Amino acid sequence: MIPVSQFLGICVDIAFLLLSISFIVIVYRIVTGPTLPDRILALDMLIAVAIGFIATFGVHSGFYLYVDIAIALGLIGFLSTVAFARFVLTRGSTEDIPSALDEGRDQ
């Protein structure tokens, strides 16, 4: 039977390996993404992988304050994804009110 600390070290190494592979795949999708929504989704996944890296490093180092940092990054990542989604919906338009509502006021 292997000791718990050695088993945890093996699991952390495997997690770092899997996160590194997913990071490479996500960067490839960001560079070659055919559309803007594909790139935005890849950026959102990149934030999720960064959260995984931070949390895994926190477990590896034994300093669990990194988990709080990962939670804060998750909140920031969520807000940035919402902002990007709003940009895609408006396609960069600077108007807050859609033009269809403005046409009804002219009559």
C-alpha contacts under 8 A as a table, 3 or more apart, distances in Angstrom:
res1	aa1	res2	aa2	distance
2	I	6	Q	6.67
2	I	7	F	6.62
3	P	6	Q	5.41
3	P	7	F	6.32
4	V	7	F	5.03
4	V	8	L	6.09
5	S	8	L	5.07
5	S	9	G	6.19
6	Q	9	G	5.03
6	Q	10	I	6.30
7	F	10	I	5.15
7	F	11	C	6.25
8	L	11	C	5.06
8	L	12	V	6.13
9	G	12	V	5.12
9	G	13	D	6.21
9	G	60	H	7.27
10	I	13	D	5.12
10	I	14	I	6.23
11	C	14	I	5.10
11	C	15	A	6.10
12	V	15	A	4.97
12	V	16	F	6.17
12	V	56	T	6.48
12	V	59	V	7.68
12	V	60	H	6.53
13	D	16	F	5.13
13	D	17	L	6.25
14	I	17	L	5.05
14	I	18	L	6.20
15	A	18	L	5.18
15	A	19	L	6.02
15	A	56	T	7.20
16	F	19	L	5.11
16	F	20	S	6.04
16	F	53	F	7.01
16	F	56	T	7.27
17	L	20	S	5.14
17	L	21	I	6.31
18	L	21	I	5.15
18	L	22	S	6.21
19	L	22	S	5.10
19	L	23	F	6.00
19	L	49	V	6.33
19	L	52	G	7.19
19	L	53	F	6.89
20	S	23	F	4.97
20	S	24	I	6.36
21	I	24	I	5.27
21	I	25	V	6.40
22	S	25	V	5.06
22	S	26	I	6.05
22	S	49	V	7.44
23	F	26	I	5.14
23	F	27	V	6.16
23	F	46	L	6.74
23	F	49	V	6.67
24	I	27	V	5.22
24	I	28	Y	6.26
25	V	28	Y	5.11
25	V	29	R	6.38
26	I	29	R	4.99
26	I	30	I	6.24
26	I	42	A	5.82
26	I	43	L	7.82
26	I	45	M	7.15
26	I	46	L	6.45
27	V	30	I	5.01
27	V	31	V	6.26
27	V	42	A	7.62
27	V	46	L	7.80
28	Y	31	V	5.23
28	Y	32	T	6.05
28	Y	33	G	7.93
29	R	32	T	5.19
29	R	33	G	5.06
29	R	38	D	7.63
29	R	39	R	6.85
29	R	42	A	6.36
30	I	33	G	5.37
30	I	38	D	7.52
30	I	39	R	4.92
30	I	40	I	7.99
30	I	42	A	5.78
30	I	43	L	7.03
31	V	39	R	7.82
33	G	36	L	7.29
33	G	38	D	5.56
33	G	39	R	5.52
34	P	38	D	6.86
34	P	39	R	7.93
35	T	38	D	5.37
35	T	39	R	6.65
36	L	39	R	5.13
36	L	40	I	6.23
36	L	88	V	7.83
37	P	40	I	4.96
37	P	41	L	6.09
37	P	85	A	8.00
37	P	88	V	7.39
38	D	41	L	5.20
38	D	42	A	6.20
39	R	42	A	4.96
39	R	43	L	6.17
40	I	43	L	5.04
40	I	44	D	6.27
40	I	81	T	7.26
40	I	84	F	6.89
40	I	85	A	7.99
41	L	44	D	5.03
41	L	45	M	6.29
42	A	45	M	4.99
42	A	46	L	6.07
43	L	46	L	4.84
43	L	47	I	6.37
44	D	47	I	5.21
44	D	48	A	6.49
44	D	77	G	6.73
44	D	78	F	7.88
44	D	81	T	6.40
45	M	48	A	4.88
45	M	49	V	6.22
46	L	49	V	5.07
46	L	50	A	6.14
47	I	50	A	4.94
47	I	51	I	6.19
47	I	73	L	7.61
47	I	74	G	7.30
47	I	77	G	6.15
48	A	51	I	5.06
48	A	52	G	6.31
48	A	74	G	7.29
49	V	52	G	4.86
49	V	53	F	6.19
50	A	53	F	4.98
50	A	54	I	6.19
51	I	54	I	5.15
51	I	55	A	6.11
51	I	70	A	4.96
51	I	71	I	7.60
51	I	73	L	6.82
51	I	74	G	6.89
52	G	55	A	5.19
52	G	56	T	5.95
52	G	70	A	7.75
53	F	56	T	5.17
53	F	57	F	5.99
54	I	57	F	5.14
54	I	58	G	6.14
54	I	66	Y	6.13
54	I	67	V	6.98
54	I	69	I	7.66
54	I	70	A	5.97
55	A	58	G	4.96
55	A	59	V	6.37
55	A	66	Y	6.09
55	A	67	V	5.18
55	A	70	A	6.27
56	T	59	V	5.10
56	T	60	H	6.10
57	F	60	H	4.85
57	F	61	S	5.97
57	F	66	Y	7.58
58	G	61	S	5.27
58	G	62	G	5.78
58	G	63	F	5.33
58	G	64	Y	5.19
58	G	65	L	7.13
58	G	66	Y	5.08
58	G	67	V	6.44
59	V	62	G	5.12
59	V	63	F	6.92
59	V	64	Y	6.59
63	F	66	Y	6.61
64	Y	67	V	5.59
64	Y	68	D	7.60
65	L	68	D	5.36
65	L	69	I	6.72
66	Y	69	I	4.93
66	Y	70	A	6.19
67	V	70	A	4.95
67	V	71	I	6.32
68	D	71	I	5.07
68	D	72	A	6.35
69	I	72	A	5.10
69	I	73	L	6.21
70	A	73	L	5.02
70	A	74	G	6.18
71	I	74	G	4.97
71	I	75	L	6.49
72	A	75	L	5.18
72	A	76	I	6.38
73	L	76	I	5.05
73	L	77	G	5.93
74	G	77	G	4.98
74	G	78	F	6.12
75	L	78	F	5.14
75	L	79	L	6.36
76	I	79	L	5.20
76	I	80	S	6.19
77	G	80	S	5.12
77	G	81	T	6.15
78	F	81	T	5.15
78	F	82	V	6.31
79	L	82	V	5.12
79	L	83	A	6.22
80	S	83	A	4.97
80	S	84	F	6.14
81	T	84	F	5.09
81	T	85	A	6.09
82	V	85	A	5.05
82	V	86	R	6.18
83	A	86	R	5.12
83	A	87	F	6.25
84	F	87	F	4.97
84	F	88	V	6.25
85	A	88	V	5.08
85	A	89	L	6.24
86	R	89	L	5.09
86	R	90	T	6.27
87	F	90	T	5.26
87	F	91	R	5.59
87	F	92	G	5.72
88	V	91	R	4.88
88	V	92	G	7.18
90	T	93	S	5.41
95	E	98	P	6.82
97	I	101	L	6.95
97	I	102	D	7.48
98	P	101	L	5.80
98	P	102	D	6.97
99	S	102	D	4.99
99	S	103	E	6.40
100	A	103	E	5.33
100	A	104	G	6.89
101	L	104	G	5.45
101	L	105	R	6.94
102	D	105	R	5.37
102	D	106	D	6.87
103	E	106	D	5.48
103	E	107	Q	7.24
104	G	107	Q	5.84
